[in-house]
Amino acid sequence: MRFDDRFLEELKGRVRPSDVIGRTVKLRRQGREYAGLSPFTKEKTPSFFVNDDKGFFHCFASGKHGDVIAFLQETERLTFVEAVERLAGEAGLSLPAVDRQAARQDARRAQLVDWLEMAATWFEARLRGVDGVAARAYLAGRGVPDSIWSQFRVGFAPSDRTALKDYLVAKGAMPADLVAAGLLIAPDDGGAAYDRFRDRIMFPITDARGRVISFGGRAMDPRQRAKYLNGPETATFSKGRVLYGWTDARALLAGSDVGLIVVEGYLDVIACQRVGVAAVAAMGTALTDAQMTTLWRLHAEPTLCFDGDRAGQAAAGRAIDNALPLLRPGRSFRFAMLADGQDPDDILRQHGADQLNAQLRATAPFVRVLFDRERRAEPLDTPERRAGLRSRLRALAAAIPDRDLAQAYRDDLLSMFEALRPRRGQSAAGDLEGATAEALAAAVAMRRAGDGIEALLALPADAVDDAAAHRFDLYARIDEIESQMQAMRAALRAVEDFEQFKALKVERDGLKRQVRDLPQPHEGVA
């Protein structure tokens, strides 16, 4: 959508910058200007000024300068069009239509949004009514109290086949419009349309302006084939372009010290956002190109959060494949693999907000997770397999379009490859060339017993396979954590220190469980 200068000037004339900016920045009048602490940097003395007469803000701390549209783009990561639409809506100014067809499409979408908004309100009321007893109990068990239902507009769709349809038709809706909005299903045999969502806890999905554009529903009946059900593709909703929780995450990001987090479910988003973490979800699908681009508009390195189990590793692998061709300098992802197969909702309920934040801060860079995935793909017990890993690493680096970044990935991946195992005739503990058969047998015995990193350090080069290398990595991290814990024991003064100590202990215990779960290494030496 294009906006001419006359429209933009009229829009700016209808909104006072100090009113819009004053919602997020505490301003105090100083003569003809307003002053406040910079929203872009941490400071104690105000260096941020807003001038209504001239229609701009200026931040001396960061050097940022612009009008009220630019302020929304900077602080809420809105696009230019989104910022203009937001301000126009607040000012009661109609947006110019590009052409008649576009105007008709906009009017159609607005009509559908009206019905979706009305449905959201109806779902909210059902959750609080007699229909919602079981749903309320489920939410309470998941640690979602009624005090936050309104914040996230959580609702409930009763099991009646046409309850929502009957309500909205009585309000003037045409069944065909409700089908177009994704609220009803029209049978192929031409029968009467019926409610899409039944006996489900409902989560409204909103656009960048906070308008309801679809729903996701969590089945109450465990026998339901689809545990989670999203609305279909409609004129208002495209699943591959929308992220659940996006609007609130933008507002939370400025005050979050863990960055932007991508989780796997609605309740995970709610759990994170309740404690101030800027989190979004892709609604059960792998991240699309459009969603990744949207994430990068908000943060240079969002963190993809997965369960630490095998399913979580598989999901991380799919994310790697989708993201690799889109990487650019200053545009990547980090990964947080949560311990014990838990998700953020579990961690918050069982261990609290500090533990959740600690695990979300324990991230690995994209290149490390990529290498670990390839290293685990097969044993490295033959020259052919080791050569295959090297070849795959080169090919993966070459998939990155930016030449400089591709070369940097190639260098890092091959460096990790070379560090996988000691040079021939040496171990990490020193030169063991010519070691006796008895010494080699003792090393293998220690390895089989799992006595720790010392056992692995004693192995000769030919005995270090992929499983041993992985075990070595786990032991090395355990030793690193225990060193940190030992250093912290003498200096535990604040609650924050204790929570960090507990987080390290949880991570260490999880790694030890991973070691115990690894298959026993071979008894012989190759």
N, C-alpha and C positions, 0 to 999 in steps of 0.2 A: 504494500500500500504506500502511495506517495502522498506527501503533505506539502502543499505550497507554502511560501513564506507568509502569506496573509493569514492562513490558518494557524501556523505556528505562533505568529505574533499575537493573534487573538487569544490563543491558549495561554501563552505566558502572561498576557495581561489579566487573565481571569484568576490566576493562582499566585499567591505571594510566596516567594522562596522560603521566607522565614517560617511560614506555616507548615510547608511540606518538610523542610529540613528539621524543623523544631520537634517533629514527632520522634526522631531518633537521636538528635543531638540537643543537649540542654543549652539553650542560647540565653544570653543576657544582653540587653540593649546597652550599647556604648555610643552615645551620640546618634548619628544617622545609620549606624550599623548594628549588627548583632554579633556577639563573640561567643565562642565555645571551644571545648577541647576537640582536637582533630579526630574525626571518625576513621581516619586512614592510618594513624600512627598512635603510639602510646605516649602521652605527654601529661605533664602536671600543670603547665602554664598555657592558657588558651592562645592558640595561634591560628584559629579557624574563624573566618569572618563571612557574614552574609549581608549583602546590600540589596534591600528590596527595590530601591529607586533605580538602581542600575541592572537589577535582575540577575545577579551572579553571586557565586561563592568563591572564596579564595582561601587555600590552606597553605600557610607559609612553611609548615613542617614538612609537607610532602610535595609541595609545588603544584598540587592539583588545582584546577580552576575551571569554572564552567557555569552553565545555567542549571535550572532545576531539573531539566531532562537529563543532563550529564550527571547530576548528582545521583539520580535514581539508577542510572546505568552503572555508576561506580560502586555504589553501596549495596544495591540489591541484584546486581549482575543482570539487569534487564537489557533486552535489545532496545534499539531506538524506538521501534514501532511499539513494543510493549510499554515503554515508559510514556510515550505519547498517549496510547490508549488508556493507561491508568489515570493520567492527569485529566484527560478529556472526560472520562467518566466521573471523576470527582468534581470537575467544573461544570458538569451538565452540558457539555459541548458535543454536538453530534459530529461523528467522524465523516469526512467526505467519502462518498462512494466512488470507486474507480470507474465503474460503468454500471449499466442497469443489471447485467447478469450478476456481477459481484454483489450489488446491492440486494438482489433477490436471495443469493446464497447466504449473505450475512443475516438477512431477516429470517431465513429458514433456520439457521444455526441458533439464532437468538430464541426462536420459538421452542426448539428442542431443549435448549438449556433451561428455559422456564419450567418445562415439565420435569426435567432431571432435578432441578432445585426443589420442586414441590415433592418429588419422590423422596429426596434425601430427608426433608423435614418429616415426612410420613414415617419413614424407616426409624428415625430417631424417636418418634412418639411410640412406635410399636415396641422398641426395646424397653421403654419405661412402663409399658402397660402389662396387662395380664399375659399377652402372648410371649413376652420376653423373659419369663422367669428362668428358664433353662439357659438362655443366652447370657443373662446377667450373672448366673452362677459360674458359667464357663469363663467369662471375662474376669470375674473376681479371682478364680483359680489361676488365671494367667497373669495376675498382678496388674490388671487394668481397672482401677477404681472408677466409680461413677463420677468422681470429681473431674475427670479428664475426657469423659465421653463427648461433651459438647465441643471441647477444643478440637477434636479430630472428627467430630460429627459421626461417631460410630452409631449404627442402627441395627435393626433386625427386620428381616423379611419373613413373615409367618408362612406356615406350610400351605395355607389355602391357595388353590390353583389360580384364583382370579381376584385376590384381595386388593392388590395394588391397582389392577386394571379397573375394578369397580369404583374405587375411590377417585382416580383421575378422570375417568369418563364422567362421573357425577360432577366433576369440576369443569367439564367442558372439553376434555381432550377427545380427539378422534383416535380409535385404536391403531389406525395406520401410522399416525404420528408417534405413538408410543412404541410401535415396532421400529420405526426409523430411529428413535432415540436409544434403542437397545434394551428397553424395559420389558417388552413383550416378545414372545416367539409366535410367528405365524406358521402353522403346520403346512406342509407341502400339499396335503390333500384338500386345502381350502377351508378347513375347519376354523372354528373361532380361535382367536389369539389368546394366549394365556401368559401368566407372569413368568419371566425368565428366572428370577431369583426367588427361591422358596426354601424356608427353613434354613436360612443362612444369616450369619452376622455380617453386616454390610459396612463397607469402607468406601466412602465417596472418593473418586479420583478427580482432581481439579486441574485446570489449566494454569498458565502463568499469572492470570488475573484473579485466581482463586475461585473461579466459577466451576460448578460441578459439570463434568463432561461425560462421566461414566461411573461404573461401580465395580468393585471387587467383592465377592462374597465367600465367606468361609463356612463350609457345611457343618451343621450340628450333628447330623447322622454319620457315624463313622463308616457306614456301609455305602455312602455316596461314592460313585465312581470318580467324580471330580472333587477333591478336597477343597480346592480353591477354584473359583470361577470368575473370570473377567467378562465385562461387557464386550460385544462384538465391535468390529470396525464400523464406524458411523460417520456422519458429516461432522460430528463434534469430537470424535475420539479415534486416534490412531495409536494402537498399542506400542508400536515400535518407535514412536516419537515422544512418548510421555513417560515421566518418572513419578512414581507415587511419593508424595511428601515434598515435592520440589519447592513449592511456594514457601513453606515454613523453613525448609533447609536454607534457603537463601538468606532469610532473616537471621538464622542462628549462626551462620558461618563466621561472621565478624567476631563473635565472642567465643568461638570454639578453638581449643588448643590441639585438637586432633584432626583438623581439616575436614574435608568432605568425605563421607563414608557411604559406600554403596552396599546395602545388605540384601537379604533374599526374600523378605516377607513384610506384610503390612504391620504385624505386631512387632517385628524387629525395628521398623522405622519409628513406631510409636514409643518403644522402649528407649531408643536412642534420643529422640527429640525431647522426651520428658526430662532428661538430665542434661539438656543443652547441647547434645551432639547433632551436628548437621548431617542427617542421614536421609537417603532416598532408596527406592527399590525399583527394579525393572519389572515387577509384577509377574514373576515366574518365568520370564523369557531370558535368553542370553542377551547381553547388551548389543544393541544394533549400532550401526555407524552413526545414525542420527542421535541416539542417546549418548554415545561417547562424546560427540561434538558438543552436545548440550552440557555435559559434565565439565568439559574443558573450558567452556565459557565461564564457569564459576570457579574453577580451581585447576592449577597446572598439573597437579598430581593427586587426583582422588584416590582413596584407598578402597580396594575391592575386598570385602570381608566375607570369608567363607568358613564353614565348619572345617575343623582339622581332620575329618575322617576321609575315607576314600572317595565318597561322593563329593565332598568339598574340593578335594584335589582335582577331580574330574571337571567340576565346574570352573575352577581356576584355569585349567587347561583350555577349556573352550573360550574363556575370556581372553587368554593370551593369543589364541589363533585369530580371534576377531579384531583385536586391538593392534597387533603387530604391524600390519600395513598402514596404519593410521598414525603411528608414532612420529613425532617431530621434535626438534630441540625445544625444550620447555613444555612438552606435552606428553605425559606418560601416566602410568598407574603405579601404585604400590599395593602390596597384598598383606592382609592380616588373616592368618590362619588360626582360628580360635581353638583352644585346648579342649580335649575330651569330647569332641563332636558337639559342643554346645553352640547355641546361637546367641546373639546379643540379648534377646528376651530372657533366656535361661540365666545368663550371667548376672543380669540386673536383679532378677528375683532371688537368686541363690547367694550372690556374693556382694551385691551393691554397686553403686555408681562408680566408686573409685577403682574397683577391679575391672569393670567394663572399660573405663577410660584407659587403664594401664594396658589391657590386651589390645585395644585399638591403636595404641601408640607403638606397639611392638610389631612394626611392619618390615617387610622385605622388599627391596627394589625389583622392578620388572625383570631385569636381566638375571638376577639370582634365581627367581622363581622359574623363569624360562629354562635356565641351565639345569636346575634340579629336576624338572619334569623330564627333560631329555635323558639325563643321567639315569633316571629310574626306569626308562623304557625297556631296557634289557640288560642282562649281565655283561660286564666288560671283560670276559674271561678269555677272549681270543683276539688276535690282531685284527681280524675282519670286523668284529663288533666295535672295537675301539676306533678303527678307521671309519666305521659307519657313523659313530657319534660325532667325530670331527667333521664329517661331510654334512651331517644334518645341521650342526651349529653354523657352519659357513652359509648354508642355504637359508637358514632362518635370518641371519644378519642381512643377507642380500635382499630379503623381502621388505626391508625398511626403505622407503623411497628417498629419504634425505641421505645423501652420500656421506656426509660427515658423521651423522648419527649411525649409519650402517657400519662404517669403519670402526667407530667406537665400540659398537656391540660386538663386532667380529673380534676386536682385540680383547675385550673383557671375557667373552665366551671361550676363546682359545686359551687365555691365561688360566681360567678355571679348569679347563680340560687338562692343561699341563700340570696343574697342581693336584690333580686327582690322586696320583700315586707317586711315591718316591722314584728317583732314578734307579735304573737297574743296578743291583749290587749294593744298594743303600736302603736303610729304613729311616723313618723320621727320627729315630733315636741315635743314628750314627751309622758308621760303616760296619756292616755285618758280613761283608764278602768273605767267604771261606768259613762261615760258622759251622760248627759241628752238627751232626745229625741230632745229637741229644739236645743241643740248644734250640734247633728248629722245632723239635718235638715239644719242648717245654713251651715255646711261644704259641704253638697251635693249641696246646692244652689250656693255656691261659685265655686264649681267644674263645675257645669253646665254653669255658666257665664264665665268660662275660665279666672278668674282674675289673674292667674299666679301660681307660685310655692307655694305661701303661702296657696292657696286653697287646693292644693294636700297634703301639709304637715299637714293640719288640719284633714285629713280623718282618721278614725279608720282603723285598719288592715283589717277588713272584707269588707271594701269598696274599697280596693286597688286591682283592677283587672289588666289584662295585658295592657289594653288601658291606664289606669291611670299611670301605670309604664312607658309606652312609652312617655306619655305626660310629666311626671316628668323628664325623661332624656332630652327631648327637652328644657324644661324650665331651667334645670340646666346648660345646655350648653349655652343657651342664657344669663343667669346671669353671667356665667364665661366670655363670650365674652365681655359683657358690662362692667365688672370690668376691663378687659384688656384695653378696649377703654378709660375708664375714667382715667386710669393710664397713658395712652399714650398721652392724650390731653395736659398735662402739659409739655410734653417733645418732641414735634414734631419739630425736628430740620432739618432733612435731607429729601430728596425726598423719600429715602427708607422707612423712618418712616411713611410718609404720605401714601405710597402705601400699607404698611402693615395695617395701620389703615383702609384704604378703603376696603381691603380684608376682614378684620374682620367684617366690617359693612355689606358687601355683604353676608357673611356667616350668620350673625345674622338675616338679613332680610329674607333670604331663610328659616331659621328654623322657623321664625314666620309664614311664609306662610304655612309651613308644619303643624304647630299647628292649624291654621285656617281651613286647609283642613281635619283635623281629624274628624271622626264622633262624634257627641255630646254624652257624656257619659250618662248612664242610670240615671234616676232621683231618683230611690230608692236605699237604702243601702241593700246589700245582708245580 
